[in-house]
Amino acid sequence: MTERVARRGFLVGGAVIGAGALVTACTGNTPDAPAAASSAPAPAATGGNDAPGDKVVIGFSAPAADHGWIAAIAKNAEAAAKQYTDVEFKPVEPTNDINAQISAVESLIAAKVAALVILPNDGQQLNQIARQAADAGIPVINLDRVFPDKLSYRTWIGGDNYGMGVAAGHYIGKTLKDKGVADPVILEIQGIATLPLTQDRSKGFEDALKTYGFTVTAKQDAQFTVESGTKVTSNLLQAHKKIDAIWNHDDDQGIGVLAAVKEAGRSEFFMVGGAGSANAMREIQADSGVLKATVTYSPTMAASAVKLARLIAQGKGMSDLLENQVPQSITLASETITKDNVAKYLPLGFES
């Protein structure tokens, strides 16, 4: 998709809330687990911040759902809104066209929604329209891809790309150390190497591996697509007759990566994925192939964004915090999913 690779956010600091703590951890509401994207949302609790309040209209804009992670973003946002009788969810047509998304957001501003949740195709190019919303008194919840101007959004919530690399590096480093492997061959399959988000992931991976005395032997980008995942992996497998571990940045492109591995009949190494797709989790749960773990970049952040938009529009804070206002920035932790804990995470997985 256009700008597909930019679906992941930039690290902005702020409060750290684990994706495994689910959407209630972001709002401080009752600890009911959220519904999976494919199931009906559970009704909101009747007490605390979840108690019905002022009716609010929440606008929502995101790229077209032609990718598993983006599709899950839209489903999670809608499911969270349906939990509340005091929320009217007003999504606009998803699009990968920058100008079309700007026009769609303009229509939400004209409709005078109470709050806006925006996952921009490109933060830089949509910065001005987000600023217009903010200047019009509409709080903007900036989802994942950050707007460069902090005056353009009230709260940012997104994932930790550097943290993904760190989590993958520690899993691979510790596993290899525990096996007593010296001078291992470690491969890295990136998304697109020129993107800041990919560079953050690679830097985190490199830094974590250093703590074990390891380095990346070779890395290549696979464009966040299944087709490129297959092609790049085939080339890497041919170039390296012995491999100890692979980190693939993205579970969607990982479908192609695993297809190439199976086609080559290679099984002497283990692999770690990225993002936490349901496909990858089922593969991990079966424990019948090379994929042994994945590190999260959960689309549940969209549900959290809607919950935060509701709180901000109603003038509420997060009840687990002492402060009266929702924080300005929330970075989700990247967690490691293995066969030991996959059952807990599987309901939150997105389909590639």
PLY file of the C-alpha trace (Angstrom):
ply
format ascii 1.0
element vertex 352
property float x
property float y
property float z
element edge 351
property int vertex1
property int vertex2
end_header
0.00 0.00 0.00
1.07 3.63 -0.37
3.10 4.57 2.68
2.51 1.03 3.98
5.90 0.92 5.55
5.25 4.04 7.61
2.49 2.42 9.61
4.82 2.07 12.57
5.45 5.10 14.76
8.45 7.08 15.88
9.64 6.80 19.45
8.58 9.90 21.37
9.12 9.02 25.03
6.60 9.61 27.80
4.74 7.13 29.91
5.44 3.49 29.10
2.46 1.16 29.10
2.85 -2.44 27.96
0.68 -3.68 25.14
0.17 -6.81 27.20
-1.58 -4.65 29.80
-4.17 -4.11 27.08
-6.33 -1.10 26.47
-7.59 -0.75 30.04
-4.05 -0.03 31.19
-4.06 3.05 29.01
-7.24 4.48 30.51
-7.01 3.24 34.06
-10.47 1.75 33.82
-11.74 -1.57 35.08
-9.46 -4.51 34.25
-11.70 -6.29 31.78
-9.67 -7.69 28.87
-10.67 -6.15 25.53
-12.32 -8.24 22.91
-10.27 -9.59 20.05
-10.61 -7.62 16.85
-12.74 -10.35 15.31
-15.19 -10.71 18.23
-17.92 -8.51 19.64
-16.65 -5.94 22.14
-17.51 -6.45 25.77
-19.77 -3.76 27.25
-17.97 -1.11 29.24
-18.02 -1.27 33.01
-20.56 0.86 34.87
-18.22 2.56 37.33
-15.28 4.97 37.32
-14.17 6.47 34.03
-16.20 3.91 32.11
-19.48 5.17 33.57
-21.57 6.98 30.93
-20.79 10.67 30.68
-21.35 13.49 28.23
-22.14 12.36 24.71
-19.08 12.83 22.49
-18.48 12.38 18.78
-15.05 10.95 18.00
-13.75 11.28 14.46
-11.37 8.66 13.11
-9.06 8.69 10.10
-6.52 6.07 9.03
-4.91 4.63 5.89
-6.66 2.00 3.79
-6.79 -1.45 5.36
-4.83 -3.32 2.72
-2.37 -4.68 5.26
-3.06 -6.92 8.26
-1.79 -4.48 10.87
-3.71 -1.51 9.44
-6.90 -3.58 9.15
-6.59 -4.46 12.83
-6.11 -0.77 13.70
-9.52 0.10 12.23
-11.25 -2.90 13.85
-9.79 -2.17 17.28
-10.82 1.48 17.12
-14.39 0.64 16.16
-14.65 -2.11 18.78
-13.50 0.26 21.54
-16.04 2.91 20.53
-18.87 0.36 20.63
-18.16 -0.27 24.30
-19.57 3.13 25.22
-23.14 4.40 24.99
-21.83 7.96 25.24
-19.58 7.70 22.16
-20.62 8.28 18.57
-17.87 6.93 16.34
-17.46 8.86 13.11
-14.88 7.23 10.82
-14.09 8.67 7.42
-13.21 6.64 4.34
-9.75 5.10 4.80
-7.31 6.11 2.11
-3.66 5.92 1.15
-3.89 9.21 -0.73
-2.49 12.14 1.25
-4.82 14.74 -0.25
-7.84 12.51 0.24
-6.98 12.02 3.90
-6.54 15.77 4.36
-9.98 16.35 2.83
-11.48 13.66 5.05
-10.04 15.26 8.18
-11.30 18.65 7.00
-14.81 17.18 6.89
-14.46 16.03 10.50
-13.29 19.49 11.54
-16.28 21.02 9.77
-18.53 18.55 11.60
-17.10 19.89 14.88
-16.38 16.49 16.37
-15.43 16.44 20.05
-12.10 14.71 19.42
-10.10 13.35 16.49
-8.07 10.13 16.34
-5.71 10.29 13.38
-3.25 7.73 12.10
-1.75 9.77 9.27
-0.39 8.30 6.07
2.51 10.65 6.67
2.90 12.74 9.82
4.83 15.50 8.10
2.36 15.93 5.25
-0.73 15.85 7.47
0.76 18.02 10.19
-0.95 21.19 8.99
-4.45 19.75 8.90
-3.97 18.30 12.37
-2.84 21.74 13.52
-6.01 23.24 12.04
-8.07 20.82 14.11
-6.14 21.69 17.26
-6.47 25.42 16.56
-10.21 24.91 16.15
-10.35 23.51 19.68
-10.61 19.85 18.68
-8.18 17.66 20.64
-6.21 15.41 18.30
-5.06 12.00 19.45
-2.10 11.25 17.21
-1.94 7.51 16.64
1.47 5.97 15.96
2.99 8.07 13.13
3.86 11.26 14.88
3.12 14.79 13.75
6.36 16.82 13.96
4.61 19.82 15.55
3.54 19.09 19.12
0.94 21.85 18.83
-0.82 19.65 16.27
-1.87 17.02 18.78
-3.09 16.74 22.37
-1.79 13.22 23.00
0.41 10.83 21.05
0.15 7.07 21.53
2.20 4.54 19.62
4.69 1.73 19.63
8.39 1.51 20.45
10.42 0.64 17.38
13.75 0.76 19.20
12.22 -1.42 21.90
11.21 -4.01 19.30
14.84 -4.37 18.30
15.95 -4.57 21.91
13.41 -7.30 22.69
14.40 -9.32 19.62
18.10 -8.86 20.36
17.81 -10.02 23.94
15.78 -13.10 22.98
18.26 -14.11 20.29
21.34 -13.19 22.33
20.26 -15.06 25.44
19.11 -18.12 23.48
22.43 -18.37 21.68
24.41 -17.82 24.89
22.40 -20.49 26.68
23.17 -22.88 23.82
26.85 -22.07 24.08
27.06 -20.81 20.50
30.22 -18.85 19.75
30.54 -16.44 16.81
26.96 -17.03 15.60
25.62 -16.16 12.15
22.75 -13.74 12.82
20.68 -12.38 9.95
18.27 -9.45 10.00
15.40 -8.97 7.56
14.25 -5.35 7.75
11.21 -3.56 6.36
12.69 -0.65 4.37
16.19 0.32 5.42
15.84 4.05 4.71
12.93 4.61 7.09
13.57 6.03 10.59
11.32 3.36 12.10
13.41 0.60 10.52
16.62 2.27 11.59
15.30 2.46 15.17
14.51 -1.25 15.13
17.93 -2.12 13.75
19.68 0.10 16.29
17.83 -1.52 19.19
18.68 -4.96 17.83
22.34 -4.07 17.41
22.58 -2.54 20.89
20.97 -5.55 22.57
23.17 -8.05 20.72
26.28 -6.14 21.84
25.53 -7.01 25.46
26.13 -10.66 24.53
29.19 -9.93 22.42
27.30 -10.62 19.18
26.82 -8.66 15.95
24.56 -8.90 12.90
26.26 -10.92 10.17
24.10 -9.62 7.32
20.87 -7.67 6.87
18.61 -6.84 3.96
15.30 -5.02 3.65
12.16 -6.75 2.40
9.80 -3.79 1.81
7.17 -5.02 4.30
5.62 -7.26 1.63
5.12 -11.00 1.40
6.64 -11.14 -2.07
9.82 -9.32 -1.07
10.00 -11.35 2.11
10.15 -14.52 0.04
12.71 -13.17 -2.42
15.04 -11.62 0.14
14.97 -14.67 2.39
15.71 -17.00 -0.51
18.76 -14.90 -1.38
19.99 -14.85 2.23
19.55 -18.58 2.61
21.57 -19.20 -0.54
24.31 -16.84 0.61
24.65 -18.38 4.09
24.98 -22.13 4.27
24.91 -22.04 8.06
22.66 -19.71 10.06
22.08 -19.57 13.80
19.29 -16.99 14.11
17.15 -14.60 12.06
15.18 -11.56 13.13
12.41 -10.58 10.72
11.06 -7.11 11.49
7.47 -7.70 10.40
5.10 -10.66 10.73
3.12 -9.66 7.63
6.19 -9.94 5.42
7.09 -12.93 7.59
4.58 -15.04 5.66
6.92 -14.77 2.70
9.98 -15.28 4.89
8.63 -18.54 6.31
7.54 -19.70 2.86
11.11 -19.32 1.61
12.49 -21.14 4.64
10.12 -24.06 4.13
10.83 -24.16 0.41
14.57 -24.36 1.12
14.08 -27.08 3.73
16.26 -25.22 6.23
15.78 -25.75 9.95
19.19 -25.36 11.62
18.35 -21.87 12.94
15.58 -20.22 14.92
13.69 -17.07 14.02
12.04 -14.14 15.79
9.24 -12.15 14.17
7.90 -8.66 14.70
4.51 -7.03 15.49
2.56 -10.02 16.85
0.27 -11.30 14.08
-2.10 -14.16 14.78
-0.42 -16.13 11.98
2.93 -15.83 13.69
1.48 -16.70 17.08
-0.15 -19.86 15.77
3.17 -20.85 14.23
4.90 -20.26 17.57
2.20 -22.19 19.43
2.54 -25.18 17.09
6.32 -25.14 17.70
6.86 -27.14 14.53
9.05 -24.74 12.57
11.86 -22.21 12.93
9.68 -19.36 14.29
10.08 -19.41 18.07
9.09 -15.88 19.12
7.73 -12.53 17.98
8.00 -9.08 19.55
4.89 -6.94 19.83
3.83 -3.77 18.10
0.18 -4.17 18.91
-2.70 -2.60 16.93
-4.64 -2.53 20.21
-3.13 0.97 20.43
-6.05 2.12 18.25
-8.56 1.00 20.88
-6.52 2.80 23.51
-6.49 5.93 21.33
-10.30 5.95 21.15
-10.53 5.47 24.91
-8.11 8.34 25.44
-10.09 10.53 23.03
-13.23 9.89 25.06
-11.53 10.79 28.32
-10.01 13.97 26.91
-13.28 15.07 25.28
-15.10 14.53 28.58
-12.45 16.37 30.57
-11.33 13.28 32.47
-7.90 11.99 33.41
-6.59 8.45 33.75
-7.94 7.19 37.04
-4.84 5.20 37.99
-2.73 8.36 37.82
-2.76 11.26 40.29
-2.72 13.87 37.54
-6.04 15.32 36.38
-5.22 15.16 32.69
-4.36 12.39 30.22
-0.57 12.36 29.54
0.77 14.06 26.44
2.69 11.00 25.23
2.29 7.25 25.73
4.76 4.74 24.35
3.72 1.09 24.38
6.31 -1.44 25.46
7.41 -4.17 23.05
6.87 -7.56 24.62
8.27 -10.94 23.65
5.80 -13.71 22.77
6.98 -17.31 23.01
5.25 -20.68 23.26
5.18 -20.18 27.04
2.92 -17.12 26.94
1.39 -17.18 23.44
-2.04 -18.26 24.69
-2.36 -14.95 26.55
-1.56 -12.88 23.47
-3.29 -14.88 20.73
-6.72 -13.21 21.16
-5.06 -9.89 20.36
-3.26 -11.07 17.23
-4.13 -9.58 13.86
-4.58 -11.65 10.71
-1.94 -11.09 8.04
0 1
1 2
2 3
3 4
4 5
5 6
6 7
7 8
8 9
9 10
10 11
11 12
12 13
13 14
14 15
15 16
16 17
17 18
18 19
19 20
20 21
21 22
22 23
23 24
24 25
25 26
26 27
27 28
28 29
29 30
30 31
31 32
32 33
33 34
34 35
35 36
36 37
37 38
38 39
39 40
40 41
41 42
42 43
43 44
44 45
45 46
46 47
47 48
48 49
49 50
50 51
51 52
52 53
53 54
54 55
55 56
56 57
57 58
58 59
59 60
60 61
61 62
62 63
63 64
64 65
65 66
66 67
67 68
68 69
69 70
70 71
71 72
72 73
73 74
74 75
75 76
76 77
77 78
78 79
79 80
80 81
81 82
82 83
83 84
84 85
85 86
86 87
87 88
88 89
89 90
90 91
91 92
92 93
93 94
94 95
95 96
96 97
97 98
98 99
99 100
100 101
101 102
102 103
103 104
104 105
105 106
106 107
107 108
108 109
109 110
110 111
111 112
112 113
113 114
114 115
115 116
116 117
117 118
118 119
119 120
120 121
121 122
122 123
123 124
124 125
125 126
126 127
127 128
128 129
129 130
130 131
131 132
132 133
133 134
134 135
135 136
136 137
137 138
138 139
139 140
140 141
141 142
142 143
143 144
144 145
145 146
146 147
147 148
148 149
149 150
150 151
151 152
152 153
153 154
154 155
155 156
156 157
157 158
158 159
159 160
160 161
161 162
162 163
163 164
164 165
165 166
166 167
167 168
168 169
169 170
170 171
171 172
172 173
173 174
174 175
175 176
176 177
177 178
178 179
179 180
180 181
181 182
182 183
183 184
184 185
185 186
186 187
187 188
188 189
189 190
190 191
191 192
192 193
193 194
194 195
195 196
196 197
197 198
198 199
199 200
200 201
201 202
202 203
203 204
204 205
205 206
206 207
207 208
208 209
209 210
210 211
211 212
212 213
213 214
214 215
215 216
216 217
217 218
218 219
219 220
220 221
221 222
222 223
223 224
224 225
225 226
226 227
227 228
228 229
229 230
230 231
231 232
232 233
233 234
234 235
235 236
236 237
237 238
238 239
239 240
240 241
241 242
242 243
243 244
244 245
245 246
246 247
247 248
248 249
249 250
250 251
251 252
252 253
253 254
254 255
255 256
256 257
257 258
258 259
259 260
260 261
261 262
262 263
263 264
264 265
265 266
266 267
267 268
268 269
269 270
270 271
271 272
272 273
273 274
274 275
275 276
276 277
277 278
278 279
279 280
280 281
281 282
282 283
283 284
284 285
285 286
286 287
287 288
288 289
289 290
290 291
291 292
292 293
293 294
294 295
295 296
296 297
297 298
298 299
299 300
300 301
301 302
302 303
303 304
304 305
305 306
306 307
307 308
308 309
309 310
310 311
311 312
312 313
313 314
314 315
315 316
316 317
317 318
318 319
319 320
320 321
321 322
322 323
323 324
324 325
325 326
326 327
327 328
328 329
329 330
330 331
331 332
332 333
333 334
334 335
335 336
336 337
337 338
338 339
339 340
340 341
341 342
342 343
343 344
344 345
345 346
346 347
347 348
348 349
349 350
350 351
